[in-house]
Structures are given as C-alpha cells and as structure tokens.
C-alpha cells in the first residue's frame, strides 16, 4: 500500500459519519514534521499532546503517531520535486485526521503551495482559525482580551483556486478579446467597460454549493457555543461584487432561514420582530420604514418589496421567533469586508464566528491573529466532510531551524483544536490551561519575551516552553 512508510502496528482508523469524526480510543494520527523550524516545533508539541492525553485519561486513550512526509523532508526521502508524495496523500485519506508543521513553498515541481494543494486534494473546504487572547501575551492592541472569534474561511474557491493566465499569453489574449468584443457589450450593466489589452486574467468562482457547506459548518459550530456567543457573521464585498461575494451572502442567509430555520434568526428579521414587540399594533409600512434607511426616498415598487418582506417575516416566524424567542436563536448577520477589519479592532466583542470566502478570510485571519499575539499564537485547521488537517499557521523560518528557540504555540494550539475535534476536550483543556499559565507567569519564548514589559531575560527555549506548559497542567 505504501512505498516508504509503515503505519503503527497498534491503533485504529478515525472514520466519518455525516461529516463528523468517529474516534476510537487509540487512533492512528499521521503527522508531518514540517520544514525549517518544524525540526524544533514538532518534538516539543508532540510531548505536550502526549502528556495531556496521559494526564486526562490515564492510559485509557492514546494517540499512535504515524510519520509521513511533505516538503523538503519528502524530497530527501522520495527524490527531487517529490514535495507531496502519494504515500502521504494516501495516509491522510486513510486515517482521516492529521497534523502538520510549517511547509516550505516549493521551487519548481508544479505545485504553487503545499498547503493549498493538501486542502484541494482532500476537499478540506473549511479553514478554521480561532483567535483568542491568553492573558499576558504581548499585543499591539489596547484591549486584546475582547477579541474571541473563530474565522471560517472557504478553502477551495475564490481566487485561491488558482486559475489565471499570464499577460501576453495566448489564452489571456483570447479571453480579453472574447470579453471585450462579445461578452461585455452584451451585458447592459457593464456599459462600455473594456479590459486593457496588456492584462493578466484570473477568475473568481464562488458557488452556491461551496458557500452553503461552509456556512452550514459555521452554524453547526455556533450551536455548540454558549448562548452569548451564538452568532455567525457573513463577511463579503457584495456591495461591489454582487454575483460572487454578494451571492455568498445571499446563499448564506438562504441556508440559515431554510435548513436552520428553527435555530436561526437574521439580524433584519430581529429588527422586524422587535419592532412589533415594542409596538404590537405597528402598521406594516411603519415597520418597513424603521428597518430600511431612506425608505421614504425609495420608489413605490421598492417600498412595496420592503413591506412584503416585513409581512412575510411576521406571518411565517412570529409564532416561533416572536415575543422575544428570537433572542435565544443563533443570530446571522453580514458585514462588508473592509468594515469588519475596523470592527474587530473597535468593537471586537460584538463578533463570534466570521464566515467568509477565501481571500477575505486570508487577510482577516492574520489581522485578528495580530491582535492576540501574532501568528506564533495562531492555530489553524482545514476541515472537510471526510478528512481534517490541523496545522501551524506561520512560515518555516529556516534561519531559526535547529536552534530550539521558536514559539511552538501555533502548532500546540492547532493540536488543541485537533483534540477538541476528536472529542477529547479534557486533554485540550489541560493544554490551554498550561499554556495560559505559562504565559501569565512570563515563561515564554523569545518572540513573546522581547515584547513584554519589562522584557523577559532569558527567554525559554522551544523545548522549555513545552515543559512549562506541561508543568502548569495542575496549576
């Protein structure tokens, strides 16, 4: 079955049912050490994972680690340009859940990004990035503790699908000619627009299927959160890109108000319901005027549409959502992408789960991570219906490799996400407790130590930080 790797003799596969993992007590979990600083990060992180599982379950549960290869280490084993060998893809597919350190960007070999390739090959459509502050972590933000969000970023579509053509290539020239001559003039909303002849061309596909399966997973996550955090915000630039980003927003609302009708209320529906609750005999037109800015300046046709919306909401969900019942539902709202970048800084505590397309999510997850301590403290997961890969979110930092000095926090917290995904919450909680206590007691690696006031001297090594986390399990 495998060319150069051998699974552990003991342990069982993780299987899936309806998109959720079924985890045995002794699962086999493939791991990719990672390039560059992965040589330091993985041993430290594995020691923390094993210690937490042992402390939580006393031998009743155990992870059987299965080493597989990707990146530069794979090339050493399999040959030049073999960055992502079939052995590794098969093992991840076979055992369902895997974890990886940082991987290098290949030079040659036809793969733009190993991370993107793994997501697309295994259809890991949801990139999940929690951003939560641990007390004592240096932050450029004045109140970083107010930010506690989980970003659900669509992984397989948008411009990250990577379909583009170089300026001057035959296909780019053909597409520009087709668009300028036949397609753009045939659509009145585009007027006399023309694409410059010296352009590169890329496409931005956003599908209903891809959008709704991401939002579905985000809503299901919201159902597991405490009532105060049950909110899903659809992040988009639909005011400009109406048929891609705007469609993402619309399809998200459609899913929430059909498949999750009993569990969800939209922000706009909540306005309509609360208007009636405050004024039971409020006329439909007055309710419409309250929810729609500039209502009186709208055309009669548009006013009629708003009134029809109000009437429909009251007729269909008043019994199940009215009289304050909507306050116990998951709130689904939407925000323009550029606005949410401001709001996670100025009003971070108003948000919980952010569901977004690929490019917006890429920007947003790094910006949110910066508020709570940077990518060194940013965990990540890539989740599909039959597979999940958990990963460090930072780069390989090769100049630090082998020096035992970098922060393993990102990989360790990604392991926390993996344990939570597996249903091993007790072990996950021990690691979060130990990590938080180590930081609060100023026992940190150099990246955090140099930013603390006063700076910590000397900082801990990577391996020593892992030891500190384990030591604080019982704090």
N, C-alpha and C positions, 0 to 999 in steps of 0.2 A: 504493500500500500504506500509506503514511504521510501524515498530514495536514501536519505541520510539522517533521519531522525527516528527515534523509537519512543512510543508513548510509555508512561509509567506502567509497571506491572500491576499495580493496585489502583483502584479508583473507578468511578463511573462517569458516564456522559451526562451533561446537562441537556435536557430536552425542552421542547417548547409546545405550548398549547394555547391557541388563540392569542399568540403574540407575547405570552408571558412565560418566564422560565420555570421549569420544574427541576428543582435542585436536590440531588442526593446528599447524604451526609459526608461523603468522601469524593467530591467532584474532581475530575481532571481538568486543570485550567492551563491552557497554553500561555506562555509569556514570551515577549520579545524584549531582550535586554535593552536594546536601543544603542544608538551610535554616540560618539563623543562622551559626554558625562554619564551616559547610561551605564558605563562601567562602574561608576560610583553609586548612582541612584538606585539601581535595581537591588543590589545586595542589602543596602540599608532598608529599602522599602519592604522587601520580602521578609526580612527579620521582624519588622513591625507587624505585618499581616499575620505571620505565623504565631507571634506572641499573643496577639489579640484573640485569635481563634482559640488558642490553647487556654488563655485566661477565661474566656467566655464560656467554653464548652467542655473543658477538661478532658479532651481526647475523644469525645463523642462525635465531633466533627473535625475534619482536617482537609486542607487543600493539597492535592497532589499536583505539583507543578510540572509542566511539560515544556521544556525549552524548544522554541522554534526560532527561525532566523529571518531577518529582513534588514535592508540597508547594507552598510559596508560590511557588517559581520556576515551577512548572507553571501556577499561576493567572495569573501575569504573561504567559505565552505563550498560554494556551488560554482564559482567561476565568475569572470568579469561580466559586469552588467546584469548579473542574476540577483537584482535587488529584492525581488519578491518571488521566491521560488514556489513552485506548485505544492511542495511539501507543506509550506506554511499556510497557504490558502486552504488546503485540504484539512489540516489540523483544526484551524479555526472553524471551518464549516462543520466538521465532525463533532467537536466538543462544545460549540455554542457560545461560550464566554471566554474572552481573552483579555490580556492587559499588556500594554507596551510602553516602553520608554521613548524618548525622542528619536526621530529618524532623520537622517540627512536627506537633502534634496539631490536626487541622482544627477550625475553628469553623463549625458548620453544614455542610450539604452531604451529610449522611447517612453519613459514614464516621467510625467511632469512632477508629480508629487506622490510619494508612497502613501501618505495619509489619505489623500483624496482617492487614490486607487483602491485602498482597502475598503473605504466607505462605499464606493460604487460597485465593486465586485461583489460585496456581501449585502448590498442594498440596505446599508445602515443609514436610513433616511433621517433619523433624528440625532442631531448633535446636541447634547445636553450639557450645559455649563452652569453649575451653581456658583454664585458669587456671594459669599457670606464673610463677615468680618470676625476675626478672632482677636479678642482683647489684647492689646499691647503691640499688635502688628503696626509697624510704621506705615503711615498713609499720608498722601498729599491732601486728603480731604479733611474738612473740619469735623464732620460727623460721620465717619465711615460706618459706624455701628448701625446706622439707619438703613443701610443697603442690605437687603437679604432677598435676592432674586434668583430665579432659575430661568436660564435662556434656552428655549427650544428653537434650534436653528435647522431649517431644512437643508439636507446634506447632498441631495442628488440632482438638483435642478439649478435654475438661475444661471448666471454666467459661469459658475464653477463647473458646469457640465463640460466646459472647455471646447465648445465648437466655435472656432473662429478661423479666419483666413487672413494671411499677411497682405499688407498693402502692396499692390502691384502683381499679386499672384493671379493666375488665370481665373480661378474661381471667384476671387474677390471682385475682379473686373466684370465678370459675367453677372454677378449678383447686383452690383451697383447699376449696371446698365438695365437689368430687368426691373429693379426697383424704380429707378428714375424714369424709365420710358413707359412701363406697362402698369406697375402696381401702385405707386404713389399717386399719379394723376387720376387713377380710378377711384380714389377714396376722398370724398369732399373734405373730411376733417383735416387732411394733411395739406390742403391748399396747393401752393406752388413750391413746397419744400423739395429740395434736391440734396442728395448725398454727395459731398465733394469727391471728385474722381480719384484723389490720392488717399483714400481712406482704407484702413483695415476694417474688416467686418466681423462682428461676433453676434451670436444670437442669445436671447434671454428667454428660454422656455419656462413657463410656470403652468403646471397642470392642475386640474381640479383634484385628481386622484392624489398627487403628491402633496398638495396643500392640505387636503382634508385628513389624510392619515397622520400628518404632523400635528395638526390641531387636535385631532382625536386623542393622541398620546398626551398632549399637554393638558387637556381637560381631565383625562383619567388621572394624571399626576395631581392635579388640583383637588380631585375628590379625596385624596389621601392626606391633604394638608389640614391643619387646624382651621376652623371656620373663618378666622380673621384673615387668613392668607389665601382663601379660595377665590382667586381672581386670575383670569387669563386675558392678556392684552395682545391684540394683533398689531404687529408693527409693520408699517408699509410706507410706500411713497405713492399711494394710489391717487393722490391729487394730480400727479403728473403722468404716471404710467398706469392708465386706467384699466387696460386689458391684461396686464400681468400682475403688478403689485395691487392694483385696485381689485382685481379678481380674487387674489389671495385673501384679501379682507372679506369680500362678499361670500366666498366659499366657506370661510371660517365661521361667519355668522350663520350661514345656512346649516352647517353641521350642528352648531350649538343649539339651534332652535328646532331641529328635527330629531336627530339621533339622541340628543341630550336635553330634550325639551323639559322633562320633569326636574332635571338637576340644574339648569342654567337660566339666567335672565341676562338680556343685553342691557347695556347702560341706558340706551334710548328707551327701551321698554320700562326700565325702572323709573325714568322720569314721568312717563305716561301714567304708570300705576300710582306713583306717589302724588301726582297732581290730583288724581281722583280721591285718593285717601285724605288729602288735606281739604278738598272741596268736593264732597260727594255729588253735588248737582252741577258740576262744572260742564259747560257745553263742550261738544267735540271740537268746535272751532277754537275755543279759548284754550283748550288743552294743546291743540296743534300750535297755537301762537306761542305758548310757553316753551315748547321743545324745539322750535325751529327759529333760529335767529333770522331777522329780516322777513318774517312771514308776510307782513303787510305789503312788502315790495315785490312779492312773487306774483307770477301770472295766475289767473284763476285756475288754470289747469294744474299748476304745481300746488297751489293751495288745496285743491281737491284731493290730490295724491297724499298730502300730509294728513288731511282729515281722514282719508280712507285708512291710512296706516294706524292712526290713533284708534279708530273704531274697531279695526281688526284685532289689535292687541287687547283691547278691553273685552271684546267678545270671546276671544279664544283662550286667554290665560288669566282672566280676572279671578276665576274660581280657584285656580291652583297657585297663582302667584300674587294675587291682590291681598289687601288688608295686612300688609307687612310681610307676607310669606316670602316675597322675593328677597328679603334681607338674609334668608338662610340658604339661598341658592349661590351657585358659582356665578360671579359677575364676569361677563365677557364684554370687553370694550376694545377700542382701537385707538392708536396714536400714530401720527405721522413720524417717519423715521428720524428726521432731523430734530423734531421736538422732543422725542424720547431721550436723545443724548443729553439734552439740557435737563430734562425732568429727573433722570436718575441721579443727577447731582443736586438739584434744588429741592426735589420732593421724592427722595428715594423710597421712603416708607409707604408710598401710595401704590407700589407695584409689587407683584409677587412672581407670576410666571409670564414671561415675554415670549410670544410665538412669532417667528419671523422667517423670512426667506434667507437664502444663503449669504449673499454679500452683506446685507444689513446686519445679519447675525454675526458675521466675522468681525465687523467693526465694533458692534455693540458689546460682544462678549469680552473683547480686550479692554475696552473702555471701562466696563464695570469691574473687571479684574484689577485695573489700576487703582480704583478707589479703595479696594480692600487689601491691597498689599502687593499687587503685581502678578505677573504670570507665574512666578515662583510659587505662588499660593493658589493657583487656579487649576482645579481639576476639570476633567472632561470625559465624556462618554459618547460613543456612537452606537445607536441602538436601532435595530430592525425588528422584524417580526419573528426571525428565526436565528438571530445572532446578535452579539453585542461585544464591542471592543472598548476598553477603558484605557485612557492614555494621558500622559503628561502633555500639557498644552504649550510648553515652551520649546525652544530650539535645542540643538545638540551642544552648543558652546564648547567646541573641541579644544580651545586653548586651556580650558579648565579640566579636561579629562584626566583621570588618574590622580588628581591632586587631593581627593577626598575633602572638598571644600564647598561644593554647591548645595543648594537647598533642595532636599527631596520632597518638600511639601506638596508640590503639584502631583507627583506620582503617588504619594501616600494618600492624599485626599481622593485621587482617582480610584485607588483601591477601596477607600471608604464607600464611594459610590457603587463599586462592584459588589461589596459585601451587602449593601442595602438592596441592591437589585436582586441579589441571591436570597434575600430574606433573612440574612444573618445580622440583624440590627444590633444585637448585643455587642458583637465584636466591633462593628462600625462605631458604636457609641464610645467604646473604650478608646479607640484611636482618636476620635475627636476630642475626648476629654483630656487625653495625654498631650495631644498637640497644643490645645488651648492653654493648658497649664504650663507647658514648656515655654511658650511664647510669653505668657504673663509673667513668668519668673526670669525672663530675659536670657534664657538658654537657647540661643539661636545661631544660625549660620551667618556668614559674613554679610550677605546681601541685606538681611534684616538688621544685623548688629550695627552696621555703619550708619543706619538711618535713625536709630533710637537715640533718645536724649536722656542722659549722655550716651555716646556710643559705647557698645559692649566690647571690652577688651579682656582677654582674647575671645573671639567668637568660637563656637563649636565647629568641629569638623562635620561633614555629612554623616558619617557613621555615628558620631557622638550625639548628633541631634536625634537620630533614630533611638539611641539608647535612652536619651532623656524622655522621649515620648513614651517608651515602654515603662520607664521608671514611674511616670506620673499616671499610669493606668489606675493606681489605687489612691490617687490624691483626693 
